[in-house]
């Protein structure tokens, strides 16, 4: 029989008698219950506490119960929901199964039915959680192995990861787009004492300037249009763990000030909030921009730059570690075969040798003569991508796998109109 250890249940029903009967039944089965009368009380509770399951009545006066189900699921991803239905409401309860409801219970409550149905749902939920933890453990164990390469350059990176991982200091990861900065940041986290705590990543260039503060620090209900409930930001979600801020050079100055305060004082206020929130978070930041140049231009705070670069990790581009190409090719071929249920494929030495010799001459069929410097190559790649998307910068940024603001900056830099 499933043991309800530390399972928290939210009970939402307007009738005092039904609420009392359900509370008694769940309590008899060992489930801690938080009862409330309506959807407003339910959303208030779920904004501040974690629940495994919500039992929702079908006769709420202030909101359609299925709308409440959608709100609960949106606010707490993974929460299970059962509807509480009288015999004449069973048609509605069954229809709810098509709208994210996990099951229903008939009223008045029956102890055996509750034991069986609620126990089955929570057991399945535990299995899902176990599988998720298993996947996380696999990621942890393989994070350093994902940094493929035997070159002197990559060996130096891995050695430095082992040295800085146990520290609490902020780390600035430097490298070109596509060099693997986030992979390196994950390796630092999973080699650190925080490895069992959250790793939260945020691409600063992918979030509109108007939303970046809320993404980082969260917001209170009513802080702005659409803020219907309190929301935690990335700093709160990363509490006791690691927060990885990619494309840190794209952060606007007003948010830079608040980030600096968090790094100095380990506390912040949610948007629209009046109370400070204290956190224990290690910050790893990454950029492909020249932050010193941005500081000189007044686009990045000097004090924040020095707070971020307490420790630095430079990720070398592939062209500086060609001896790693064979290992990378074999890894990706194996990965593709596993993903597509194909038998293992062997890459010939001739093919590997070709990849290592691969240069501009092999691209001559792609069109006009190609540029010869890295900047010219980047300019030409951006120009062709913009041509391909008919000037649509959002689509071009997705294809190039960079932020829109990064693309706009490069368009301006290379005078592409």
N, C-alpha and C positions, 0 to 999 in steps of 0.2 A: 504494500500500500504506500502511496506517495506521502512523504512527510512534509507538512507545510512549514519548513524552517525559514523564519525571517521573511515570509511572504506578506506583503502589504496590500490590502484591498481597499479600494475607494468605493463607497456605497452611496448611490445617488437615487433618492426616492422622496417624493413629496409627502406621502402618507406616513404619519408617525407610527401607526400600527405595523405596517409592512416593514418599515425601516427597523423597528425594534425586533420583529420576528427574524428578519434576515441577519441582523447583528448577533442575535442569540445563537442562531444556527451556525454561522461562521465562527463565532467564538468557541462554540462547542467542538468544532473541528480543529481548533488551534490557529485560526487565521486572525491576525491583528486587523481591525476594521476602523476606518475613518468615515463616519457617516456624515452626509450633508443633504440639504433639502432641495437644492436647485442647481442649475448649470453654473451660475455665477460663483456659488460656494465651491463647486467642483473645480472650476478653472483656477480659483484662488489657491486651493489646496495643492493642485498638481503643479502649480508654478513654483512651489517652495519645497515639495517633498517628492520622493520617488515612490511609485506604486507599480506593482506587478500586474494587477488586474483591476478593472473597474466594472462594477455591477450597476447598470443604469435602468431606471424605470421608464416605461413608455408613456407616462401621463404627465410629463413636465410641462408646467404652465408657461415658463419663460423662454423655452427654446425647443425646437424639434429635436427629439432624442438622437436621430441619426446625424443631425448637425453637430450635436455635442460629441458624438462618437468621432466624427471627423476632426473636431478641435482637439480632443484628447489624444488621438493618434498623432496629430501634427505636433502637439506640444511635447509628448513623450513617445519618441519612436520606440516601437517594440512592445508597448503596453497592450495587454489582452483585454477584450471587452465582452461581457455577456449582458444580454437584455433580460429584464425581469418582466414577464408577460402573464396576464390573466388568460384563461382559456379563450375568451373572445378576442384577444389581441395576438394570438399565435400567428395569424397570417402576416401581420406587420413584422413580428419577430423573425419569421422565416425569411421575409424579404430583406431584412437587415443583414442576413448572411452574405448578400451580394454587395454590401457596402462597408466591408471591413469588420463586421461583427464576427467574433469567434464562435459564439454559441448563445443559447438562451436558456433560462430557467423558468419553470412555471410557478405561478403563485396560486395559493399560499405556498411558502417554501417547504420543500421536502428534504430532510437531512440526507438521505441516501442519494438523491439526485444531485444535490450540491456536492457531496463528497466525490461522486464519480465524475461529474462534468468539470467542476472547477479543478479537481485533482489532475484530470487528463490534460487540461489546457496548460496548467502550470508546469506539469512534467514535460510537456512538449516544449514549453518556453525555456525550461532549464537545459534541455537537449540542444536547442538552438544556441543558447548562451555558451554551452560547453564547446560546441563546434566553432563558434566565433573565437573563443579563447584559444582553441587548438590552432586555428589559422593564425592568430596573433603570435603564438609561440613559434610556429614555423617561420614566420617573418623574422622574429627576434633571432632565431638560431641561424638563419641564412643571411642576415643583413650584411655582415662583413664578407661572407662568401660571394654576395652579389657584386662586390667591388672586384671585378675580374681583372687580372693582370699580374704579370710577373716582372714587369719593367721596373727599372730603378725608380722612376717617377711615381708609380702607383705604390710600390713598396714603401716609399717615404711617406705617402699619404696615410697608408694603413698604420705605419709605426706611430705617426703623430696622432691618429685617432685614438690608439691605445693609451697614449700619454695624456691627452686632454680629456678623455671621456670621464674619468673619476672626479674631475674638478667641477666646481659650481659656476665657474666663470662663463660669461657670454662669449660666443664664438661667431666670428664673421667668416663665412665660406665664400671664397672668390672663385670665379671661373666663367668661361664663356657659356652662352646658351647651349644646352644639350650636353654639357660636360659631365653632368651627374651630381649636381650640388645637393639636391634633395636626398639622393641615395647616400651621400656622404653624411648628411645631417642625421638621417635615420640610423646610420651605423654608429655615430657618436652617441645617440640616445640609447640604443640597445646594448652598447658596451659600457653604459654608465650605471650607477646605483639606482637610477630612475627607470630602469628598463621595464619594470612591471607596472609603471604608471603611464598615463596617456601621452601619446605623441600627437600633437595637433599641428597641422600645417595650414598656412594661409598665404596665398599669392596676392601680394599687395597691389599688383598692377591689374588684377582681374576683378577687383571690387571698385564700383563707382566711388568717387571721392565723398559723396554725400552719405555713403553707408559704411565706410571703412571704420569710423569711430565706433559705431554700433557693433560691427563684426568683432572688433577687438575687445571692447569693454562691456558689451551688452547694453540693454536699455530697460527702463521702467515702463510700466503700462501707461499709455497716454503721452509718452515722451515726444511722439510725432505721429502723423497720420499713418494708420496701419499698425501702430504698436498697441495691440489689443491685450497683451499680457506681458509680464516681465520675461525677458529673455537673457540667458547667460551668453557672454561673449567668449572669444577664444581663450582669453587669459583665465577665466573661471573654469572652462572646460579642461584646461591644461594644468590645473592646480596639482602640485606635487610632481608634475611631469615636465615635459619639454614643449615649448612653442617654437615652431619653425616659421620665420617670416621671410618668404621668398620675394625677390624683386624689391628689396627694402628701399632702394634708391627712388622708387616711384611714390613713396609716401609723402602726402602733402604736409607743409610746415606746421599747420595747427595740430595735426595728429602726432607729428614728431615731438612736439613739446610734451604731450601727455604720455607718450611712450618713454621719454626720458625720465619723467616723474616715476613711472612704474619701476623702471630699472634702478632708480636711486632709492625709492622709499618702499617698494614692494606693495603698493596699494594704489587704488584708483576708484573713481566713481562711475557708475553706470550712466549712460546718457539719460538725462532727466532725473537722476538720483540725487539724494542729499546726504547719503552715508557712504563712508569709505569701505571698500572691500579689500581685505588683505589676501595676498596669494603668495605661494611658494612656487615659482616657475623659473626654469632655466630657459633663456632665450638664445636661439640659434638664428642668425640672419644670413641671407645670401644675396648676392648681387652680381650682375655682369657689367655693371656700370663702374666708372672711375669715381668713387665717392670723394676722393681728394679734390678732383676737378669740380664736382658738384658743390663741395664746400666753398671752393674759391669763387664759384659763380653765385653763391648765396642761395643755392637751391636745396642744400642739406646742412643741417645744424652741425657745427664743429664739435660741440659738447656731446651730442648724440653719437657722432662718428667715433669719438674716442671711447665712449661707453660700450659701443658694439665691438670694437676691434681689440678687446682685451686679449683674446687669442684669435689667430687667423689660420685658416686652412685654404690653401690654393689647390684647386682641382685642375690638373693639366689636361689640355685638349688631346684628342686622339692622335693628331698629327705629330705630337711630341712623344708619343709612346707607341710607335708602329709595331713594336715587338709584341704588344698585347692583342693585336688584331686577330691572330689565329685562335686564341682562347675565346675571344668575343664571338667570332664567327661560329665556332663549335657550340658555344652556349646558346646562341639564338637559334641555330638549326635544331638543337635538341629541344628547346622550348617550343618551337613551332610544331615539331613532330608530336610532342606530348599533348599539346593543346588540340591537335587535330586527329588524335588517335592513329597516327601514322607510325610505321616501323622506323627504328633509328636509321638515320642517313649518315654516311661518311663523307666528309669534305676532303677532296684530294689535296695533296701537297701542292700540286700545280695551281689549283684554285686559290689556296691560301697565299701562295707566293704572288699571284696576280693581285689579290686584294692589297697586299703590302706595297706593291709597286704602283697601285692605282693612282693616277694623277690627271692633270688637266688634259693631257693628250687623249685620254680615253673618253673625254666628254665632247670631242670635236663634232660629233654628229648631232649635238643638241641645238645647234644654231650657229650664230656668228661667233667669231673668235672670243674666247672668254677672257676676263680680266686676269691680271697676274698677281695682285696683292690681295690680302684678306679683306681689306676695306672695300676694294673694288668688287670682289666676289660677293660680299654681303649686299652692296648697293645693287648689283645686277640681279641677285636673287629676289630682293624686295621689289625691284622694278617689274620683273617678270611675274611675280605673284600678284601684284596690283593690276597688271594687265589682264591676268587670268580671271581675277574677280571683278573686272570692270571698275576698279577703283574702290570697291567695297572694303574699307579698312578693317571692319570687324571680322569678315570672312578671311581676309588676308592674314590677320593676326592669329586666327585659329589654325590656318594651314602652316604658318611659320612657327606655331607653338610659342608665341610670345604675347605679352599683354598689349592691349590696344594703345595704351599710353607709351609703352616702349616703342611700338611701331611708329607712332606719331613723332616721337623724338628723333627716330632714325630717318624718317621721311624729311624732317626739317634739316637734320644734319647733312644728309646727302643731296639736299635741294631737289627732291623728287616732287614734281607738281603734277 
